Amino acid sequence: MKVIIAKTEDQLQEVFNIRKTVFVEEQKVPLEEEIDEHENDSTHFVLYDQNDAVGAGRFRILDGAGKVERICVLKSIRGKGAGRELMLAIEEYAKQQPLSQLKLNAQTYAIPFYEGLGYEVTSDEFLDAGIPHKTMKKTI
């Protein structure tokens, strides 16, 4: 598996296709909430297994911290370390920025996954697109 920063229109389309599959089709998030006003000021990542795009995520700087968002992998590759590969690549990118902290809003079922990567819960539960989440942070 390898992770790249999406730089071409085709790579960005792969990012959006994966996000639509996972968030819009599987989790029933409205498309207008999934694709938002932050797309143009985010760095987008694509995870490949062989030549197939199987995961995506985005990163942006918000209030002096790195914000990891829209982390997803296709159902066919879940449980095989794909999400971890994606997160580690995004964290490596973040370490090259003038940042000391990363934050993300995790769907509550995914909290153990992020805890395994060193993130800690820092908020009460809240709803985002009708899905329970908690904010998590990690010092880098």
BELPE-V759384 format. One record per backbone hydrogen bond with DSSP energy under -0.5 kcal/mol. CO is the residue of the C=O (numbers start at 1). NH is the residue of the N-H. E is the energy in kcal/mol with one decimal. If there is no record, write none. Layout:
# BELPE-V759384
co:CO nh:NH e:E
co:CO nh:NH e:E
This chain:
# BELPE-V759384
co:2 nh:48 e:-3.4
co:4 nh:6 e:-0.5
co:4 nh:46 e:-2.6
co:8 nh:12 e:-2.3
co:9 nh:13 e:-2.2
co:10 nh:14 e:-1.8
co:11 nh:15 e:-2.0
co:12 nh:16 e:-2.5
co:13 nh:17 e:-2.5
co:14 nh:18 e:-2.3
co:15 nh:19 e:-2.4
co:16 nh:20 e:-2.5
co:17 nh:21 e:-2.2
co:18 nh:22 e:-2.7
co:19 nh:23 e:-2.6
co:19 nh:24 e:-1.0
co:20 nh:24 e:-0.5
co:20 nh:25 e:-2.7
co:21 nh:26 e:-1.7
co:22 nh:27 e:-1.4
co:23 nh:29 e:-2.7
co:24 nh:28 e:-0.6
co:30 nh:33 e:-1.6
co:30 nh:34 e:-2.0
co:31 nh:35 e:-2.5
co:34 nh:36 e:-0.8
co:36 nh:39 e:-1.3
co:38 nh:41 e:-0.5
co:39 nh:42 e:-1.2
co:42 nh:44 e:-0.6
co:43 nh:59 e:-2.1
co:44 nh:6 e:-2.8
co:45 nh:57 e:-1.5
co:46 nh:4 e:-2.4
co:47 nh:54 e:-3.2
co:47 nh:55 e:-1.3
co:48 nh:2 e:-2.1
co:48 nh:50 e:-0.5
co:49 nh:52 e:-2.1
co:52 nh:49 e:-2.6
co:52 nh:54 e:-0.5
co:54 nh:74 e:-3.0
co:55 nh:47 e:-2.5
co:56 nh:72 e:-2.3
co:57 nh:45 e:-3.0
co:58 nh:69 e:-2.9
co:59 nh:43 e:-3.2
co:60 nh:62 e:-0.5
co:60 nh:67 e:-3.5
co:62 nh:65 e:-1.6
co:65 nh:62 e:-2.9
co:66 nh:68 e:-0.6
co:66 nh:103 e:-2.8
co:67 nh:60 e:-1.7
co:68 nh:105 e:-0.5
co:69 nh:58 e:-2.9
co:72 nh:56 e:-2.6
co:74 nh:77 e:-2.0
co:74 nh:78 e:-0.7
co:75 nh:78 e:-0.8
co:77 nh:80 e:-1.2
co:77 nh:82 e:-0.6
co:81 nh:85 e:-2.2
co:82 nh:86 e:-2.3
co:83 nh:87 e:-2.6
co:84 nh:88 e:-2.7
co:85 nh:89 e:-1.9
co:86 nh:90 e:-2.1
co:87 nh:91 e:-2.6
co:88 nh:92 e:-2.1
co:89 nh:93 e:-2.0
co:90 nh:94 e:-2.5
co:91 nh:95 e:-2.1
co:92 nh:96 e:-0.6
co:93 nh:96 e:-1.3
co:94 nh:97 e:-1.8
co:97 nh:99 e:-2.3
co:100 nh:140 e:-2.4
co:101 nh:66 e:-2.7
co:102 nh:138 e:-2.4
co:103 nh:68 e:-2.6
co:104 nh:106 e:-0.7
co:104 nh:136 e:-3.1
co:106 nh:134 e:-1.9
co:107 nh:110 e:-2.1
co:108 nh:111 e:-1.2
co:110 nh:113 e:-0.5
co:110 nh:114 e:-1.8
co:111 nh:115 e:-2.8
co:112 nh:116 e:-1.8
co:114 nh:117 e:-1.1
co:114 nh:119 e:-2.2
co:115 nh:118 e:-1.8
co:120 nh:137 e:-2.3
co:126 nh:133 e:-3.1
co:128 nh:131 e:-1.9
co:131 nh:128 e:-2.2
co:132 nh:108 e:-2.2
co:133 nh:126 e:-2.3
co:134 nh:106 e:-2.6
co:135 nh:122 e:-3.2
co:135 nh:123 e:-0.7
co:136 nh:104 e:-2.2
co:137 nh:120 e:-2.5
co:138 nh:102 e:-3.1
